[in-house]
Amino acid sequence: MASYAQFLGRKVTVQYRVGDVLLPASGTFAADSGRSIFLEQHVEQRGKLSYFRWEIPYQYIHRIEEVPDIAEQQTTPEPAPAMPENSHAASASAGIGLSSSSAASLLNLPQRPKAV
């Protein structure tokens, strides 16, 4: 098995397998036991500091990569997305200015028959 100790203390994103599904987890790489890795994420909600911890066994890890620091991301500004030329398309993409009939047609889903 591979050792992931080089990520210790760094912010990482891990993609891991649960059954047939790949799930993402991001946080600070807290520990490597030799059999599994431990991620930690600190969150502040309503003035209270909480944290989450994940234990991910080696055999479930699909991909792990380091997340660049925020300072590095700010040095290369991304261009602003282009605005649509059509004002109706702009309002539709923003979800603004839709009438109830046009919104209903967008969400026109077939109705299930009621069970008897």
N, C-alpha and C positions, 0 to 999 in steps of 0.2 A: 504494500500500500504506500501511497505517496504521503509525504509530510507537507503540511501547509504552514509550518511555523514562520516562514518568511513574511506572512501577512499579519503577524501578531501586532496588535495596536493600531492597525490601519482600517480605514473604512472600505468595506467590500460589498459586492453584490454576489449572492450565491444562487444558482439555479439548482434545485434538488428535486429528485424524483419521489413521488408518492403514488404508488401503483402505476397507472399509465399516464399520470399527469405530471408535468414539470411546474413547480412553484418557485417564485422568486422570494428571496429574503435579503434585506440589506441592513447593515449595521456595522458596529465596530467588532473586529475579530478579537475576541477576548481570550480564547485558549485553544490549544490543540492537545488532546489527550493521547494521541497516537492511534486511536480508534474512531474518534469523532471530533468535530470542531464545534466551538461555541461562539455564537454571535450575541451581541448586546446592543440594544437600541434605547436611548434615553428620550423620554417624551415629557413635555410639560403641558398639563391640562388643568385649566381653571386654577392656576397657581400652585398645583401640586406636581412634584417631580416623580415620575414613574419610570420603570424600565421593563423591557421585555428581554428574555433570554431564549435562544434557540440552541438545541443540541442536534447536530446533523451528523449522523454516522457517515464514515468515508464512502461506504458502498452506495449511498443515495446521492452523493454529490455528482452533478452533471457538469457544472462549470462554475468556476470562481474567478472573479476579476476585481482588481482594485479600482475604487472610485476616485477620480481626480479631486483634489482639494478645490474649494470654492474660489480661492484666490487665483488658481490657474484657469478656472472657467471664465472669470471676469476679464482676463487679459485678452481673450479672443472673442469680441462681441459678435453675435450672430446677426445676420441681416433680418430685418423685419419682414414678416410674410406679406406677399403681394395682396393688395385689396382687389376683390372682384370688380370688373367694370360695370356689371349690371347691378343697379341698386336693389332690385328685387331679390337677386341671388345673395347679395350681402345681408339683407334683412332676414332671408330664409336661413342662411347659414348661421346667423347669430340667434335665430329663434325669436326675432323681434318682428312685429307687424303681421303675424299670421292670424288670419281670421279663424273662428272656431270651425268653419266648414273645411278650410284648407288643412287645418290641424287634424280634423277628424279623418280626412282622406289620407293623410300621411300615416295615421295609426289605424287604418282600416284592416282589422284582423278578422278572420272568419270566426263566427260564433259557434261554440260547441253546442250540440244538441243537449237538452236537459234530460237527465236520467229520469225514467218513470218509476 
